[in-house]
Amino acid sequence: MKCPMCGTDAALDSAFCARCGARLAIEGAGTSSAGLTRAATVARAEKGPPFADKYRIQGEIGRGGMGVVLRAEDIRLRRPVA
């Protein structure tokens, strides 16, 4: 299998390229729904009641490979938090 980003030969059981770190397509695995699940969770949090009875979600600041950073308001202290 070849990496779609850099063209390096990769082991058949690898999920990521050893040279550039790009995600490799694993035959028969289909596409990942992790991004969709994360987006749906953020949308629910923005529309729902205060989180942990302390924070009110205001929106998304950014996202990356490890998670999503949200802007929120600490209801008790009345200040912004991430």
C-alpha positions in Angstrom: 0.0 0.0 0.0 1.2 3.5 -0.8 0.7 6.6 1.2 -1.7 9.0 -0.5 0.2 12.1 0.7 3.9 11.2 0.1 3.8 8.0 -1.9 5.9 6.0 0.5 5.4 2.3 0.7 3.6 1.4 3.9 2.9 -1.8 5.8 -0.5 -3.4 5.0 -1.5 -3.3 8.7 -0.5 0.3 9.3 -3.2 3.0 9.9 -0.7 5.9 9.5 2.3 6.6 7.2 5.6 6.2 9.0 7.2 9.0 7.0 4.5 11.8 7.0 1.9 10.6 9.5 -1.0 10.7 7.0 -4.0 8.4 7.7 -3.9 5.4 5.4 -7.0 3.9 3.8 -7.5 0.4 5.1 -9.3 -1.7 2.6 -12.8 -2.7 3.6 -12.8 -0.5 6.6 -15.0 2.3 5.1 -14.9 5.8 6.3 -14.7 6.9 9.9 -17.6 8.6 11.5 -15.6 10.1 14.4 -15.8 13.6 12.9 -19.5 13.4 12.4 -20.0 12.1 16.0 -17.9 14.9 17.4 -19.8 17.6 15.4 -23.1 16.2 16.5 -22.0 16.3 20.2 -20.9 19.9 19.9 -24.2 20.9 18.3 -26.2 19.2 21.1 -24.0 20.9 23.7 -24.6 24.3 22.2 -28.4 23.9 22.2 -28.8 22.1 25.5 -29.0 23.1 29.1 -25.9 24.2 31.0 -23.2 21.6 31.1 -22.5 20.1 34.6 -24.8 22.8 36.0 -21.9 25.2 35.7 -21.0 26.0 32.1 -23.1 27.4 29.2 -21.5 26.4 25.8 -21.2 29.4 23.5 -19.5 27.9 20.4 -16.5 26.2 19.0 -13.0 27.8 19.2 -11.2 25.1 17.2 -10.7 21.5 16.4 -7.9 19.1 15.7 -6.9 15.5 15.7 -7.4 15.0 19.4 -10.6 16.9 20.1 -12.7 20.0 20.0 -12.1 23.2 22.0 -15.3 25.0 23.0 -15.9 28.5 24.3 -18.2 28.5 27.3 -19.3 30.8 30.1 -18.8 29.8 33.8 -22.3 30.6 35.0 -21.2 30.9 38.7 -18.2 33.1 38.1 -19.6 34.9 35.1 -16.4 34.6 33.0 -15.4 33.0 29.7 -13.7 29.6 29.8 -12.5 27.1 27.2 
